[in-house]
Amino acid sequence: MQSAPRSDSRITAGIVALAAIALLIGGAFAGLILEGAHDPSGAVVAFDGYLLRVARFTLWQALLSTLLSVAPALLVARALSRHPSFPGRRLILQLFTVPLALPAIVAALGVLALYGRAGYFAGVLAGLGGGEWPGVYGLSGILVAHVFFNLPLASRLFLEALGTVPADQWRLASQLGMGARPAFLMIEWPVLRAALPGIAGLVFMLCITSFTIVLTLGGGPAATTLEVAIYQALRFDFDPARAVVLTLLQIALTFVVVIMLTRLGANMVGDANLPVAPRRYLSAGRVESALNAGLIALALLFVAGPMAATVFSGLEPDLGRLAREAAVRRATLTSASLAFLAALLAVTLSLALIAARRALALRRGTGAAMSLLEHAADTGAGFVLVVPPIVLGAGWFLALRSVTDVFGVAPVMVVAVNAVMAMPFAIRAIRPAYDAASERHERLCLALGISGWNRLCLIDWPSLRRPLATGFAFAMALSLGDLGVIALFGSDSVQTLPYLLLARMSSYRTADAAGLALLLGLVCLMLVVAADWLGREGRS
C-alpha cells in the first residue's frame, strides 16, 4: 500500500473543514447553553404540560407515519420484485425518485391541492363522509405528506434488499416448483426482515425531524412537533428559555434515533439511484399478478396524485404576472445565489474531508488502528444528522441576538447550515471516485512530487469532475428547497422562494403560492435529474 508524505496539504484541508463543522455546531450549542444559564428559572418553568404534549405528538406522528409508510412499502416492493420486466416498470421506479427531489413545502401544497378543503378531491371526499369535507390540516395532513415522501423511498430500499437474493436461490426454487407463499416465507421474508429495522428507523428519523410539513399542514397547537414549537417560541412568542428546552429535547431524541440507526446499519441519506431486482426464475400466477398490479397501481396513484395536483394548480394563476413581480424576482435571485454558495461550500468541505481521510489512511498503513483525526474525517459530516437545521438555526439565533441584528446575518446562516446539511449527500457522490483516483495515481504523485492544487487540477480533476458536479447539483437542489433556517432568519429584506411561498400561503394568496410551488419544484427537479445523469455518466 502507498504511503502518504508526513506533511500533506490534504490533511490540513481536512482539519480546516472539521473546524468549520465544529464551529457551526459548537456555536449553536454555546448559544443554547449561554441562554439557559442566563435564565435557568425560565428553563425550569418550560418543563410543563405543553412540552410533554408536543414531545408526545412528535413521537406519535413519527410512529404513525413510519407504520403507514413502511407496511405498504413492503407489499409494493415485493410486487415490483415479483414482476421484474412488465412495461412501465422502469418509469414507475423513476417516478418513485421524484419525491426525493421535491421541496417539502411544494409537496405540502400538492397534498392541499388534492385533499384540501377546496382540493380536487374535496367533493368526492365530502360525498363519502356525508358532509362538508374539512380538509387535511392536522395529523391527517401530516401523515399523508409523510407517506407521500417515504413510501417511495422505503419501497426502493426494500426492492434493493430483495435484489441481494442470490440468483441460485431463485433457480432452485423454480426447479422445486415453489409457490408464492413458500417463496415469500423461505426466500423473501428473511431478507426483508433483516432490512426492516434499518429502513423503518430511517423513515422514523425523517419524520421526527420533519419541520416544513408540520409547519404548513399541522393546523394548530394540537398538531405541533418540537421543531415547529422551537420556531414558534423564537419568532412568535420570543420565549428563549422555552426554545432552549425544546431544542435540547429535540437533540436528545434525534441523538437516540441516530445511535439506533447506526447500530441497525441504516442508510442515513437514502439514494435516488437504487439498483433493481435481478433476473427471476419464478413466475407469478394470475391471481397474484392481479393483486400485485392493483398494489402497484394504488401506490402509483398515491405518489403521482400530489405531483399532478401541483402542476395543475400551479398553471392556474397568471405565471407571467408572478414572474414580473419584483418580490418574486428578488426571491428567485436570492434563492439561486444562496443555493449556489451553499452547494459550492458543501462540495469544498466534502472534498477536503474525503481527501484528508484518504491521506490519513495511506499514512496509517494496513492493520493499524484509525487515529481520532482519521475517524473524525471519516464520520465528521454525519454529526449534522444529530442536529437538525432548525436546531442549528435556533442556537445561532440565540447566540447572535445580543451581538448583532440576527436578520442581517440571514444569508451567512442559510449558506453555512444548508452547506453542512448537504455534505452527507455530496460525500456519497464524491468519495468513491476520489478513492478510485487515489488508488490509481497515488504512487505517480508521490514519485513526481505533485500535491496540493497542482494535483487537483492536473491529476484528480478528470476523475472528479462529474462526481463533483453531481454533488453540487444535489446540494443546490436541497438548499433551494430548504425552509428550516430561513424560517427563523428570513425577513422582508431577505426572502427566498420557499420563504415567499410560505408568506403567500399565510396571507391566503393560495393561487400565487401554487404558481411559486410549481416554479420551485421544477427547478429542484431539474437539478436532481442533472445530478442523476451526471452520476450515471460518471459510472459508465
N, C-alpha and C positions, 0 to 999 in steps of 0.2 A: 504493500500500500504506500502511495506517495506521502511525503511528509511536508507540511506547510512550514514556511520560514518562521523564525521566532518572532520577528516583527512583521505583522501582516495588517495592512490597512483595512482589510475586511473585518477583522476583529474590532478595530477601533470604531468602524462604522456601526457595527452591531451594538457596541456599548452605548453609542450615542442614541441609537434607536430605542434601546431598552430604557435609557434615561428619559427619553421623551414620553414613553408609555407610562413609566413610573411617575413622572411629573404630573401627567394628566390625571391618573387615578389617585395618586397621593394627594394632589391638591384638592380633589373633591372630598377625600376623607378628612383632610385637615379642616376644610370649611365646615364639615359636619361636626367634627369634634369640638372645634372652637365655638361654634354656635351652641352646641349642647352644654359646654362648660360655662358659657356666658349666661345661660338661662336654664339651670338644672331643674328648678322647680316647675317651669313650664313643660319641660320634657317629661317629668313625672306625671303631671296632670294630664298629658296627652294619652297616657295609658287608660283609656276609658272604653265605654261600650261601643263607641263609633269605631275605634281602632280594631277591636275584636270583630265587629261586623264586617268591616272592609277586608280584613285578613281572611275571614271565613268565606266571603264571597269570592275573593281571589282564588282560593284553593278550589272552591266548589265549581266555579265556571271552568277552570282549567281541567278538573277531573271530568266533568261532563263533556267538554269539548274533545278531550282525548278519547273517551269512550265512543262518542259519536263519529269520530274521525277514523279511529283505528279498526273498530269492529267491521264496518263496511269495507274498509280498505283491504282487509284480509280476503273477503269474498271477491272483490273486484280484481285483486292481484291474481288470485287463483283462477278466476275466469279468463283473464288475459293469458295466463300461463298455459291453460289447457287448450287454447286456440292460438298457436303462435304465428299463423300465416293468413288470417282472414283479411279481406280487402278493407282498408282503412285503419288497420291496427296501428301502423306507424304514425298516422295522423292523430289518432287518439292519444298516443303516448306523447307526441309533441304538444298537443293541446293541454295535457296534464302538466306540462312545464310552464305554461303561461302564468298561472297564479304566483309562481316564484318571481316573475318579472314585474308584477303589478304592485304599485304602492298600496299600502293598506287603506289609505283614505279613498283611493279610486275603487277598490273592491267594496268598501263600505257603501259608497254611493251606488254601485251596481246592485247591491243587495236591496237598498232602499228603493231604487227604481223598479225592481222586480216585485218585492214583497211589502213595500211600504204602504202607508195608508192611501196614497194616491198612485201606487205602483201598477204595473201592467197586470198583475195577478190579483189585485185588490178585489175586483168584482167577483172573481171565481171563489176566492177565499171567504168573502163575505157571504156568498151563497152557501158554501159548505158549512159555515159557522152559524147560519141562521140569523145574522145581524150585521151591524156595521163592523168592518174589519179595522181593528185598532192599530195595525202596523206591527213592525217587528222591533220596535225600540225596547231596550231592556235585555234581559237574559236571552230571550229567543233570538234577537238580532245578533247578539254576540256569538251565540252558538252557531247560527247559520254562517256567519262570516268566517269563523274559525274552521268550520268543516270545509268551507269552500277552499281555504288555503291549504289545509292539512290533509284532507282526503286524497288529493292527487299525489302529494309528497309521500304519504305513507304507502299508497298503492305502488308507487315506483320503487320504494325501498323494499317492500315485500317481494315485488317482482324480481328485484336484483337478488334477494335471498334465494328465491326459487331457482334462479339461474345458476346457482352454485351446485345444484344437484348434479352429480356425475351422470354423463350420458349412459354409462354402463348400467346404472340402476334402472333407467327407463327402458333400456333394451331388454334387461332381464324381466322386468315387469310385463313387457309386451309378450315375451316368449311364454310367460306363465299365464297369460290371459287374465291379468289382474284388472278388476273393475275400478270404477271411480272411487268408491268408498274405501276399499283396502289400500288403493294407491295413495289416497289422502292420509290415511292413518299411518301407513308404514313409510312413506317417502316424503310427502309434502309437509305434514304437520310437524315432524321433528325439526325441519329446517325453519318453518315459520315460528315455532315455539321458541327456538333459540334466538331468533331476530326480534321477537315481540317485545321483550323488556326494553331493549335499546331504542326501538322505534317509538314505542309508547312514551318513553322518557323524554325523547327529543320533542315530540309533539306537546307533551306537558310543559316542557321548558318554554317552547314558543308561545304557549297560551298563557302561562303565568307571567310572562314579561310583555304581554300584548298591551300596548298603550293606545295607539290610534284607533283601533277597532272599538275599544271600550269607550274612548272619549267621544266618538261620533255616534255610536249605537247604544251606549249604556242607558241613556234616558233618565238619569237622576241619581240621587243618593243611594237608592236601593240596589243599583247595579253599578257600583264603583269599585275598582280594584286599587291596589296600593299605589301603582304608578300614577293613575289618574288622580288619586287623593293627594299625592305629592304635588302634582301640578296645580290642583285647586288650592292647596294650602299656601302656595307661594304666589300665584297670580291673582287669586280672587280674595282669599281670606287674609293673606300675608301673616301667616302664623308660623314663623320659622321653627319654633320648638316642636310643633306637631309635624312639620315637614322632616325634621331630623329623625324623630321616632319612626315615622313611616318609612323613611329611606333606609334606616338601619334594619328594620324588619324585612324590607324588600331584599336587601343584600343578603341577609341570613337565609331567606327562603331560596334565592337563586343559588347561593353557595351550596346549600344542601343538595339541590337538584343537580347541579353540575358535578358534584362529587359522585352522586349516584350514577349519572350518565357516564362518567369516566370509567367507573367500575364495570358498567354494563357494556362498554365499548361502543357507545352510540356515535353516529356521525353527526358532529355538532354543527356543521354548516349546511348539511344537505347538499345534493348535487343535482343539477338540472340535466345532466347528460349520463343517465344511468344505463348500463347495458341491459339488453333484453334477454329473455329466456333462450336457452339453446334448443337445438332440434329435438323434437319429442318423438316417442315411439308408440304412444298410446293415443287412440282417437276417442273423442267424447261421443256418447250416444245421442240419440235425437232429443230425448227429454232433457238431458244435461245441457246440450247445446242451446236449447230454447231458454232454459233458466239462466245460463251464462250470458246469452245475448240480452236478456232482459236486465240483468245486473249491470252489464257494461253500458247499455242504453240509458238506464237511470242515472248512473254516475256521470255519463257524458252530458246529459241534460242539466244535471245539477251544477256541473262545473261551467258549462257553456252559457247557462242562463244569465248570470250576472254580467258576464263579458258582453253578451249581446245587448243586454239592457243598458250597459254603459255606453255602447256605441249608439244605440237608437236614441237614448235620452240626450247624449252629447251632441247629436246632429240637430236636435230640435231648436236650440237657441240660434241667434244670429252670430255665427262664429266670426264673420267678418267684423262685426261691431266689437266683439270681445277682443279680437286681435288689434284693433285700433285704439283700445283703451290704454291710456298712459300707465295706469296701475298694473295692467296685465303685462305690458312690455317691460316695465321695471322689474316685476316679479320674475318674469322669464329670464331676463338678463342676470338678475341676482342669483337665481337658481342655477343657471348654467355656469356662472363664474365660480360660485362656491363649490358646486359639484366637481368642476374641473380641478380646482385646487385640492379638494379633499381626495379625489382619485389619484392625483399626482403624488400627494403626500403618502397615501396608502401604499402605492406600489414602491415608492422610495424606501419607506420604512420596512416593508416586507422584504424587498431585495437585500437590504442591509442585514436583517436578521437571518435570512436564508444563507447568505454568503458567510456570515460570521459562524453560523452553526457548522457549515461545511469545513471552513478553515480550522475550527477547533477540533472537529472530528479527525481531520487529517493529522493535526499535531498530536492528538492523543494516541493514535495508533490502535491497532487491533487488540482487543481483550482488556484494555484499561478501562477504568470506571470514568463515567462522564463527570466533568467538573461542574460546579454550580453555575458558572457562566455559560457553559455549553447547554446545560439543561434549561437555563433561562432563555437562551436564544432559540431553543427548540420549541418551547411552550409559552414564550412571553406573550405572543399575540392572543393566546387563549385566555389570558387573565381578564380580558374585557368581557368575556362571556358571563362572568360572575356579576359584573356591574352594568346594568342596562343603561342606555343613553340618557334616559330621564333622570337616573340617579347621579350620573356624572354631571349633568346639567344642574341639578339641584345643589350638589356640593359646591360647584364653582359659583353658582348664583349667590349662595350664602357667603362664600369667601370674598367675592368681589363687591358686594353691595355697599360695604362701608369704605371701600377704597376708590371706586370709580363708578361711572354710570354703567350698570350691567347691560343695558340695552345698546350701549355704544360699542361693546365688545362682542356683539352677536356674531358678526362674520368670523372672527377668530375662533369662537367656541364651536360654531357649526362646522367649520372646516376641520378643526382638531378632533372633535368627537366622532364625526362621520368617517374621517380617515381611519382612526383606530378601530372603529366598529367594522369597517370593510376589510381590515387586514386578514382575518382568517380566510376569507374568500380569495383574496389576492394571493396569499401564500399557497393555497391549494392549487392555483393555476400556475404559479411560477416555480415552485420548489422542484417538481420532477424534472423540468427542463434544465434548471440550473445544476442539479446533481449530475444529470447525464452529461452536460457540457463539461463540468469539472472532471468527471471520470475520464473524458477523452483528452482534455487539454492541460491537466494539472502539471504533468511532467514537462511538457513543452514550455509552459510559462515559467516553471522553475529553472529550466535549463537556459532560457533566453533572458531571464530576469525581468519578465513582463509582469507588472502588477498595477493595482490601482485603476485609475481612469483609462490608461492605455490598454489594460487587459479588457476592461468592459467594452471599450469601443472596437478594438481590433479582434478580440478572440471570442468573447461571450455574446456580443450583440446579435450576430446572425442567428444563434440558437435561442436567444431570449426575446427576440423582437415580437413574435406572435404571442407567447405566453404573457409578456408584459402588457401587450395591447388587450389581451383577454381580461387580465386582472384589472386593468384601467377601466375598460368599458363596464365591467360588472360593478366595480366600486363606484363609478359615476352614476350608474342606474340606482344603486342603493342610496346614494347621497341625494339624488334628485327627489326621490320619493319620501325621504325621511321627514317626520313631523316632530320627533321627540324633543330635540334640542331647541329648534326654532320656536316651538310652542311656548317655551319658557323665556327665550331671549328675543323673540320677534316683537316688532313694534311697527308703527305706521311708516317709519323711515327705513326699516329693514324687513322686507317681506319676500318670502319665497313662494313658488306656486302652491305647494301644499298649505302654507300658512294663509295665503289669499283665498284658496279654496275653502278652508275651514271658516274664514271670516265671512265669505259669501253664504255658506250654509247657516252660520249663526244669525245672519241678518235675513234669513228666509229668501234669499235670491237663489233658489234651487236650480233655475234654468242656467244661470251663469256658472254655478258650481258644477253642473253636469258637463257643460262645454269645457271648462278648465280640466275636469277629470279626464275627459277624452283626450285632450292635448297632452296632459301629463302621462297618462297611461301609454299612449302611442310612442312618446319619446323614450320612456323607460323600456318598453317592449323592444324597440329598435336597437337600443343599446345592448340588451341581453341577447338578442338574436345575433348581433355583431360579435359579442363575446363568445357565443356558442360556435359561430362559424370560424372565428379565429382559432378557437381551441381545437376544432376538428381539423382544420388545415395544418395546425402545428403538429398534430399527432400523425398526420398522413405522410 
